[in-house]
Amino acid sequence: MADQKIFAGPRIRRIRNAKGLTQTAMAEGLGISPSYLNLIERNQRPLTVQLILRLASIYKVDPHELQGEARSAVAALKEVFGDPLLVGELPGDQELIELAEAAPNASAAMIKLFRAYREQAERLSDLNQLLAREGRATALAGARLPIDEVHQVLERRPNHFPALEEEAEAFTSVLDPGDDLFGALKAWLKREYGIVVKVLPVSTMPNWRRRYDRHSQRLFLSERLSPFDQLREVAMEACLIRMTVAIAGEIQALGLTTDEARRLARFELGRYAAHAVMMPYQAFLAAAVRARYDIDVLRSRFGVSFEQAANRLTMLRRQGSTGVPFFLLEVDNAGNRFRKVGSEGFPQSRFGGACPKLPVYFAFTQPGQIFVDAVEMPDGARFLCIARTLEGPQGAFSERPRRTALLLGCDIGFRDDVVYGAALPGIAASAKTGLGAASVTLIGPVCRLCERVGCLARAEPPVTRPLGLDEMATGLSAFDFQ
């Protein structure tokens, strides 16, 4: 305690006011001058060990309270100011501490108000989804971060950009990569722009995947990345340079509202263009049809990762030359959703992607294995789902790298066109009788909108039903409803 300065002026003032003491009276009891106590109360002097001991002895103050009374309030206030509506007003830690200490009741009221606001925002979001499922679009929208705006715009449109596909085909003809796309991209960057690609160790690039140094004309890649990810980073850099005009045109068409959102969209479209160069449209579509969309066959044939091949499958929507309309969802083991895309627009109203019974969440129990499942929504819509974990950047022994899982889905009507359909029970009889009820996992869009009774995986009660509060009987779920 002696090594840490403790400023607790507002708390000392509250103690004094609660006792009905003047500064002179309290200073006399503590053995200090009134002017010194005044400086303490204005946080211009820290508390000494002797003063803390006297406060504990005379006024029965817990020394630990003087040190950490406002810590929980500060953490809650950080959450408040982290909301998209207030993110531009985020004060420093010291200002939050002063707010929590000087006005604890006002801080508590602000936190309570924020939590009520967030609950109402969640309910509005639930209502929006509910109305969307019934075919009634709404304009309900809360404050969004730029990344949320980008994700929402991309989720609600086909994951296909014709202009970028055309640019990618033209670029591929210029590169003439043969069997070495990585070498062809490096040679093109060196020849056209004098950019040299180098892979650097973790100790040199501890915090970056890729870094372009304009002064030395060098593109640095982290050795943490797999060869497939290194190829994508180089392809992204090349596409962002060559396709500047085309990418800018697509960004403008998205109608984003902030510069930050447009910058993030440029990164997403650069990633799209890189996939288009790595897996040329017609060659990839032909291979996908022949292999019946077997992702492992495609990843081997094009020298890409499982995640890259699965992403490319969602992009096959060229007019007159389409593939199976897949949609894709990527989550981590905490349930955070990173990406949702689909060649027909991610089916938000029919397939929410947050049900804990989806195979994408079970995939974490057996990393690297492919899980196939047929799922049914409450409205009867059925989907074929393929799930597998992905490995992030390679970490050191002492690190815990991120692990995510990917779900690739399509309408169950395409099961005979996809190799994974053979893994579903009853597939031989599918053409006549369809899948039996025992072969289908019953899911919902999200617990707050799902009314399935007796669900063992339910995490929240539905907002559309009153809670069941029968003291004489309880159901299988902790959130019974009428």
C-alpha positions as CSV (number, residue, x, y, z in Angstrom):
1,M,0.0,0.0,0.0
2,A,2.9,2.3,0.8
3,D,4.2,1.9,-2.8
4,Q,0.9,2.9,-4.4
5,K,-0.5,6.4,-4.2
6,I,-4.1,6.4,-3.2
7,F,-6.3,9.4,-4.2
8,A,-9.7,9.1,-2.4
9,G,-10.8,12.7,-2.0
10,P,-14.5,12.2,-2.9
11,R,-14.8,9.2,-0.6
12,I,-13.2,11.1,2.3
13,R,-15.7,14.0,1.6
14,R,-18.6,11.5,1.7
15,I,-17.4,10.1,5.0
16,R,-17.1,13.6,6.5
17,N,-20.5,14.7,5.3
18,A,-22.1,11.5,6.6
19,K,-20.7,12.2,10.0
20,G,-21.9,15.8,9.8
21,L,-18.3,17.2,10.3
22,T,-16.7,20.3,9.1
23,Q,-13.3,20.1,7.5
24,T,-11.8,21.8,10.6
25,A,-13.4,19.2,12.9
26,M,-12.3,16.2,10.8
27,A,-8.8,17.6,10.3
28,E,-8.4,18.0,14.1
29,G,-9.5,14.4,14.7
30,L,-7.0,13.2,12.1
31,G,-4.2,15.4,13.4
32,I,-3.7,17.4,10.2
33,S,-4.4,20.9,9.1
34,P,-7.8,21.9,7.5
35,S,-5.9,23.2,4.4
36,Y,-4.2,19.8,4.0
37,L,-7.6,18.0,4.3
38,N,-9.0,20.3,1.7
39,L,-6.2,19.3,-0.7
40,I,-6.9,15.6,0.0
41,E,-10.6,16.0,-0.8
42,R,-9.8,17.7,-4.1
43,N,-7.4,14.8,-5.0
44,Q,-4.4,17.1,-4.9
45,R,-2.7,15.0,-2.2
46,P,-2.7,11.3,-1.8
47,L,-3.5,9.5,1.4
48,T,-0.6,8.4,3.5
49,V,-0.4,5.1,5.4
50,Q,-0.7,7.0,8.7
51,L,-3.9,8.8,7.6
52,I,-5.4,5.5,6.3
53,L,-4.8,3.9,9.7
54,R,-6.3,6.9,11.5
55,L,-9.4,6.8,9.3
56,A,-9.8,3.1,10.0
57,S,-9.4,3.6,13.8
58,I,-11.5,6.8,14.2
59,Y,-14.2,6.4,11.5
60,K,-14.2,2.6,11.1
61,V,-13.3,2.9,7.4
62,D,-12.1,-0.3,5.7
63,P,-8.7,0.5,4.1
64,H,-9.5,-1.8,1.2
65,E,-12.5,0.2,0.4
66,L,-10.4,3.3,0.0
67,Q,-8.2,1.4,-2.5
68,G,-10.8,-0.3,-4.7
69,E,-14.3,1.0,-4.0
70,A,-14.8,2.2,-7.6
71,R,-13.2,-0.6,-9.5
72,S,-16.4,-2.4,-10.4
73,A,-18.1,0.9,-11.4
74,V,-15.1,1.8,-13.6
75,A,-15.4,-1.5,-15.4
76,A,-19.1,-1.0,-15.9
77,L,-18.6,2.5,-17.2
78,K,-16.1,1.3,-19.7
79,E,-18.8,-1.0,-21.0
80,V,-21.2,2.0,-21.2
81,F,-18.7,4.1,-23.2
82,G,-17.9,1.2,-25.4
83,D,-21.3,1.3,-27.0
84,P,-21.3,2.4,-30.6
85,L,-23.4,5.4,-29.7
86,L,-20.8,6.7,-27.3
87,V,-17.6,5.1,-28.7
88,G,-16.4,8.5,-29.9
89,E,-16.7,10.0,-26.4
90,L,-14.7,7.3,-24.6
91,P,-12.8,9.1,-21.8
92,G,-9.5,8.0,-20.3
93,D,-9.3,5.7,-17.3
94,Q,-8.5,8.5,-15.0
95,E,-11.6,10.4,-16.0
96,L,-13.7,7.3,-15.4
97,I,-12.2,6.8,-12.0
98,E,-13.0,10.4,-11.1
99,L,-16.5,10.0,-12.3
100,A,-17.0,6.8,-10.3
101,E,-15.5,8.3,-7.2
102,A,-17.0,11.8,-7.3
103,A,-20.5,10.8,-8.2
104,P,-21.1,7.1,-7.3
105,N,-24.9,7.4,-7.3
106,A,-24.9,9.1,-10.7
107,S,-22.5,6.5,-12.1
108,A,-24.8,3.7,-10.8
109,A,-27.8,5.4,-12.4
110,M,-25.9,5.7,-15.7
111,I,-25.0,2.1,-15.7
112,K,-28.5,1.0,-14.9
113,L,-29.9,3.2,-17.6
114,F,-27.4,1.8,-20.1
115,R,-28.4,-1.8,-19.3
116,A,-32.0,-1.0,-19.7
117,Y,-31.2,0.7,-23.1
118,R,-29.2,-2.4,-24.2
119,E,-32.1,-4.8,-23.2
120,Q,-34.5,-2.7,-25.2
121,A,-32.2,-2.7,-28.2
122,E,-32.0,-6.5,-28.0
123,R,-35.8,-6.7,-27.9
124,L,-36.1,-4.4,-30.9
125,S,-33.6,-6.6,-32.7
126,D,-35.6,-9.7,-31.8
127,L,-38.8,-7.9,-33.0
128,N,-37.1,-7.0,-36.3
129,Q,-36.1,-10.6,-36.9
130,L,-39.6,-11.8,-36.0
131,L,-41.2,-9.4,-38.5
132,A,-38.6,-10.3,-41.1
133,R,-39.6,-14.0,-40.8
134,E,-43.2,-13.0,-41.5
135,G,-42.1,-11.0,-44.6
136,R,-42.5,-7.6,-43.1
137,A,-39.4,-5.5,-43.5
138,T,-38.7,-2.9,-40.9
139,A,-36.4,0.1,-40.5
140,L,-35.4,-0.7,-36.9
141,A,-31.7,-0.1,-36.4
142,G,-29.6,0.7,-33.4
143,A,-26.2,2.5,-33.3
144,R,-23.7,0.4,-35.1
145,L,-19.9,0.2,-35.2
146,P,-18.4,0.5,-38.7
147,I,-17.6,-3.2,-38.8
148,D,-21.2,-4.1,-37.9
149,E,-22.5,-1.9,-40.8
150,V,-20.1,-3.6,-43.2
151,H,-21.1,-7.1,-42.1
152,Q,-24.8,-6.3,-42.2
153,V,-24.5,-4.9,-45.8
154,L,-22.5,-7.9,-47.0
155,E,-24.8,-10.4,-45.3
156,R,-27.9,-9.1,-47.0
157,R,-26.7,-9.4,-50.6
158,P,-25.4,-12.2,-52.8
159,N,-21.7,-12.8,-52.2
160,H,-20.8,-12.2,-55.8
161,F,-19.1,-9.2,-57.4
162,P,-19.1,-9.5,-61.2
163,A,-16.7,-6.6,-61.8
164,L,-14.1,-8.1,-59.4
165,E,-14.5,-11.5,-61.1
166,E,-13.8,-10.0,-64.5
167,E,-10.8,-8.1,-63.1
168,A,-9.5,-11.3,-61.5
169,E,-9.7,-13.2,-64.8
170,A,-7.9,-10.4,-66.6
171,F,-5.2,-10.3,-63.9
172,T,-4.8,-14.1,-64.1
173,S,-4.2,-14.0,-67.8
174,V,-1.5,-11.3,-67.2
175,L,0.2,-13.4,-64.5
176,D,0.1,-16.7,-66.4
177,P,0.9,-18.4,-63.2
178,G,1.1,-22.0,-64.3
179,D,1.6,-24.1,-61.2
180,D,3.2,-21.4,-59.1
181,L,0.8,-18.6,-58.4
182,F,2.8,-17.4,-55.4
183,G,5.9,-17.0,-57.5
184,A,4.0,-15.3,-60.3
185,L,2.5,-12.8,-57.9
186,K,5.8,-12.0,-56.3
187,A,7.4,-11.6,-59.7
188,W,4.6,-9.2,-60.8
189,L,4.9,-7.1,-57.7
190,K,8.7,-6.8,-58.2
191,R,8.4,-6.1,-61.9
192,E,5.6,-3.6,-61.9
193,Y,6.1,-1.8,-58.6
194,G,9.5,-2.8,-57.3
195,I,7.9,-4.5,-54.2
196,V,9.8,-7.4,-52.7
197,V,8.0,-10.0,-50.6
198,K,9.8,-11.3,-47.4
199,V,8.6,-13.7,-44.7
200,L,9.8,-12.5,-41.2
201,P,10.0,-14.3,-37.9
202,V,7.6,-13.7,-35.0
203,S,10.2,-11.8,-33.0
204,T,10.4,-9.2,-35.8
205,M,6.7,-9.1,-36.6
206,P,5.0,-9.9,-33.2
207,N,1.7,-8.1,-34.0
208,W,1.1,-8.2,-37.7
209,R,0.0,-10.7,-40.4
210,R,1.2,-8.5,-43.2
211,R,3.0,-5.1,-43.3
212,Y,3.9,-3.0,-46.4
213,D,6.8,-0.7,-45.9
214,R,6.4,2.1,-48.6
215,H,9.9,3.5,-47.9
216,S,11.8,0.3,-48.6
217,Q,9.2,-1.1,-51.1
218,R,9.0,-4.4,-49.2
219,L,5.9,-6.5,-48.2
220,F,6.5,-8.4,-45.0
221,L,4.6,-11.5,-44.1
222,S,4.5,-13.2,-40.7
223,E,5.9,-16.7,-40.4
224,R,2.9,-17.5,-38.2
225,L,0.8,-17.7,-41.4
226,S,0.4,-21.0,-43.2
227,P,1.6,-21.2,-46.8
228,F,-2.1,-20.8,-47.9
229,D,-2.6,-17.7,-45.9
230,Q,0.7,-16.2,-47.1
231,L,-0.5,-16.7,-50.6
232,R,-3.8,-15.0,-49.9
233,E,-2.0,-12.0,-48.3
234,V,0.2,-11.5,-51.3
235,A,-2.8,-11.9,-53.6
236,M,-4.7,-9.3,-51.6
237,E,-1.9,-6.8,-51.8
238,A,-1.6,-7.3,-55.6
239,C,-5.4,-7.0,-56.1
240,L,-5.7,-3.9,-53.9
241,I,-3.0,-2.3,-56.2
242,R,-4.3,-3.5,-59.6
243,M,-8.1,-3.3,-59.0
244,T,-8.3,0.0,-57.2
245,V,-10.9,1.5,-59.5
246,A,-13.1,-1.7,-59.6
247,I,-13.0,-2.1,-55.8
248,A,-13.8,1.6,-55.3
249,G,-16.8,1.2,-57.5
250,E,-18.1,-1.8,-55.6
251,I,-17.6,0.0,-52.3
252,Q,-19.6,3.0,-53.6
253,A,-22.4,0.7,-54.6
254,L,-22.7,-0.7,-51.1
255,G,-23.9,2.7,-49.8
256,L,-21.8,2.7,-46.6
257,T,-22.1,5.8,-44.4
258,T,-18.6,6.3,-42.8
259,D,-15.0,6.4,-44.0
260,E,-14.1,3.7,-41.5
261,A,-16.8,1.4,-42.9
262,R,-15.6,2.0,-46.4
263,R,-12.0,1.2,-45.4
264,L,-13.1,-2.1,-43.8
265,A,-15.2,-2.9,-46.9
266,R,-12.1,-2.3,-49.0
267,F,-10.3,-5.0,-47.0
268,E,-13.2,-7.4,-47.4
269,L,-13.4,-6.9,-51.2
270,G,-9.6,-7.2,-51.4
271,R,-10.0,-10.6,-49.8
272,Y,-12.8,-11.5,-52.2
273,A,-10.6,-10.5,-55.2
274,A,-7.7,-12.6,-53.8
275,H,-9.9,-15.7,-53.7
276,A,-11.0,-15.0,-57.3
277,V,-7.4,-14.9,-58.4
278,M,-6.4,-18.0,-56.4
279,M,-9.5,-20.0,-57.6
280,P,-10.5,-18.7,-61.1
281,Y,-14.3,-18.8,-61.5
282,Q,-14.9,-21.2,-64.4
283,A,-12.1,-23.6,-63.5
284,F,-13.2,-23.7,-59.9
285,L,-16.9,-24.1,-60.8
286,A,-16.2,-27.0,-63.2
287,A,-14.0,-28.7,-60.6
288,A,-16.6,-28.2,-57.9
289,V,-19.4,-29.8,-60.0
290,R,-17.2,-32.8,-61.0
291,A,-16.1,-33.3,-57.3
292,R,-19.7,-32.8,-56.1
293,Y,-18.5,-29.8,-54.0
294,D,-16.0,-31.9,-52.0
295,I,-14.0,-29.2,-50.2
296,D,-11.0,-31.4,-49.5
297,V,-10.7,-32.3,-53.2
298,L,-11.0,-28.6,-54.2
299,R,-8.4,-27.5,-51.6
300,S,-5.9,-30.0,-53.0
301,R,-6.5,-29.2,-56.6
302,F,-6.1,-25.4,-56.2
303,G,-3.5,-25.4,-53.5
304,V,-5.7,-23.5,-50.9
305,S,-6.9,-24.1,-47.4
306,F,-10.2,-25.6,-46.4
307,E,-11.5,-22.2,-45.3
308,Q,-10.5,-20.6,-48.6
309,A,-12.2,-23.3,-50.7
310,A,-15.4,-23.1,-48.6
311,N,-15.5,-19.3,-48.9
312,R,-15.1,-19.6,-52.7
313,L,-18.1,-21.9,-52.9
314,T,-20.4,-19.1,-51.6
315,M,-19.4,-16.9,-54.6
316,L,-20.5,-19.1,-57.5
317,R,-23.5,-17.0,-58.6
318,R,-22.5,-15.7,-62.1
319,Q,-25.5,-15.3,-64.3
320,G,-25.8,-18.3,-66.6
321,S,-23.1,-20.2,-64.7
322,T,-24.1,-20.8,-61.1
323,G,-23.3,-23.4,-58.5
324,V,-25.1,-24.7,-55.5
325,P,-26.2,-21.6,-53.5
326,F,-24.2,-22.1,-50.3
327,F,-24.1,-19.8,-47.3
328,L,-21.3,-19.6,-44.7
329,L,-21.0,-18.9,-41.0
330,E,-17.8,-18.7,-38.9
331,V,-17.8,-18.7,-35.1
332,D,-15.4,-19.2,-32.2
333,N,-15.8,-21.5,-29.2
334,A,-17.3,-18.6,-27.2
335,G,-20.1,-18.2,-29.7
336,N,-18.9,-15.0,-31.3
337,R,-19.8,-14.8,-35.0
338,F,-17.1,-13.4,-37.3
339,R,-18.6,-13.7,-40.7
340,K,-21.9,-14.6,-42.3
341,V,-22.1,-14.6,-46.1
342,G,-24.2,-16.4,-48.7
343,S,-24.5,-16.6,-52.4
344,E,-28.2,-15.8,-52.2
345,G,-27.7,-13.6,-49.2
346,F,-27.4,-15.2,-45.8
347,P,-30.9,-16.5,-45.0
348,Q,-31.4,-14.5,-41.8
349,S,-35.1,-14.9,-41.6
350,R,-35.0,-18.7,-41.9
351,F,-31.6,-19.6,-40.5
352,G,-30.3,-17.5,-37.6
353,G,-27.1,-19.4,-37.0
354,A,-27.1,-19.0,-33.2
355,C,-28.8,-22.3,-32.2
356,P,-26.4,-24.3,-29.9
357,K,-27.6,-27.5,-31.6
358,L,-25.9,-26.6,-34.9
359,P,-23.0,-28.9,-35.8
360,V,-20.6,-25.9,-36.0
361,Y,-20.6,-25.7,-32.2
362,F,-20.1,-29.4,-31.8
363,A,-17.2,-29.3,-34.1
364,F,-14.9,-27.9,-31.4
365,T,-15.1,-31.2,-29.5
366,Q,-13.3,-33.0,-32.4
367,P,-11.0,-30.5,-34.2
368,G,-10.3,-31.1,-37.8
369,Q,-13.2,-33.5,-38.3
370,I,-16.0,-32.8,-40.8
371,F,-19.6,-33.0,-39.4
372,V,-22.6,-33.3,-41.6
373,D,-26.1,-32.7,-40.4
374,A,-29.6,-32.0,-41.7
375,V,-31.4,-29.3,-39.7
376,E,-35.0,-28.1,-39.7
377,M,-36.3,-24.7,-38.7
378,P,-39.6,-24.2,-36.9
379,D,-41.2,-23.1,-40.2
380,G,-40.2,-26.5,-41.8
381,A,-37.3,-25.1,-43.8
382,R,-34.5,-27.7,-44.0
383,F,-30.8,-27.2,-44.6
384,L,-27.8,-29.4,-45.2
385,C,-24.9,-28.3,-42.9
386,I,-21.2,-29.1,-43.1
387,A,-19.0,-28.0,-40.1
388,R,-15.3,-28.1,-39.4
389,T,-12.8,-26.3,-37.1
390,L,-10.2,-24.0,-38.6
391,E,-6.7,-23.2,-37.3
392,G,-5.7,-19.6,-36.9
393,P,-2.2,-18.2,-37.1
394,Q,0.4,-20.5,-35.6
395,G,1.2,-19.6,-32.0
396,A,4.2,-20.3,-29.8
397,F,4.1,-22.9,-27.0
398,S,3.2,-20.3,-24.4
399,E,0.4,-18.7,-26.6
400,R,-3.2,-19.7,-27.0
401,P,-4.2,-19.0,-30.7
402,R,-7.7,-18.4,-31.8
403,R,-9.6,-21.4,-33.1
404,T,-12.8,-20.9,-35.1
405,A,-15.3,-23.3,-36.7
406,L,-16.9,-22.9,-40.1
407,L,-20.4,-23.9,-41.1
408,L,-21.2,-24.3,-44.8
409,G,-24.9,-24.8,-45.6
410,C,-27.4,-25.0,-48.4
411,D,-31.1,-25.8,-48.8
412,I,-31.7,-29.6,-48.3
413,G,-33.1,-29.8,-51.9
414,F,-29.4,-29.7,-53.2
415,R,-28.3,-32.7,-51.1
416,D,-28.1,-35.0,-54.1
417,D,-25.7,-32.6,-55.8
418,V,-23.3,-32.4,-52.8
419,V,-21.0,-35.3,-51.8
420,Y,-21.8,-34.7,-48.1
421,G,-25.5,-35.5,-48.7
422,A,-24.5,-39.2,-48.8
423,A,-23.6,-38.9,-45.0
424,L,-27.2,-38.2,-44.1
425,P,-29.3,-41.1,-42.9
426,G,-32.1,-42.2,-45.3
427,I,-30.4,-40.5,-48.2
428,A,-31.1,-43.4,-50.5
429,A,-34.8,-42.8,-50.1
430,S,-34.5,-39.0,-50.3
431,A,-35.8,-38.6,-53.8
432,K,-39.2,-40.2,-52.9
433,T,-39.8,-39.8,-49.3
434,G,-37.3,-37.2,-48.1
435,L,-35.4,-37.4,-44.8
436,G,-37.3,-38.9,-41.9
437,A,-38.0,-36.9,-38.8
438,A,-35.4,-39.0,-36.8
439,S,-32.7,-37.9,-39.3
440,V,-33.2,-34.2,-38.8
441,T,-32.0,-32.0,-36.0
442,L,-34.7,-29.6,-34.9
443,I,-33.1,-26.1,-34.4
444,G,-34.3,-22.5,-34.2
445,P,-32.9,-19.1,-35.3
446,V,-32.0,-18.0,-31.8
447,C,-33.4,-19.0,-28.4
448,R,-35.2,-15.7,-27.8
449,L,-37.3,-16.3,-31.0
450,C,-37.6,-20.1,-30.8
451,E,-40.8,-21.6,-29.4
452,R,-39.7,-25.3,-29.4
453,V,-41.0,-27.0,-26.3
454,G,-38.7,-29.2,-24.1
455,C,-35.4,-28.1,-25.8
456,L,-32.5,-29.3,-23.7
457,A,-30.2,-26.7,-25.3
458,R,-32.3,-23.7,-24.6
459,A,-30.3,-20.7,-23.2
460,E,-33.0,-18.0,-23.0
461,P,-36.8,-17.9,-22.9
462,P,-38.7,-16.7,-26.0
463,V,-39.8,-13.1,-26.0
464,T,-43.0,-14.2,-27.8
465,R,-44.4,-16.3,-24.9
466,P,-45.0,-15.6,-21.2
467,L,-42.9,-17.6,-18.8
468,G,-44.3,-20.7,-17.2
469,L,-44.2,-20.2,-13.4
470,D,-45.9,-23.3,-12.2
471,E,-44.5,-24.3,-8.8
472,M,-46.0,-27.7,-9.1
473,A,-44.3,-28.8,-12.3
474,T,-41.1,-27.9,-14.1
475,G,-40.1,-28.8,-17.6
476,L,-36.8,-30.0,-19.1
477,S,-35.6,-26.4,-19.7
478,A,-34.7,-23.9,-17.1
479,F,-36.7,-21.4,-19.1
480,D,-40.2,-22.9,-19.2
481,F,-42.9,-20.9,-21.0
482,Q,-46.6,-21.2,-21.6
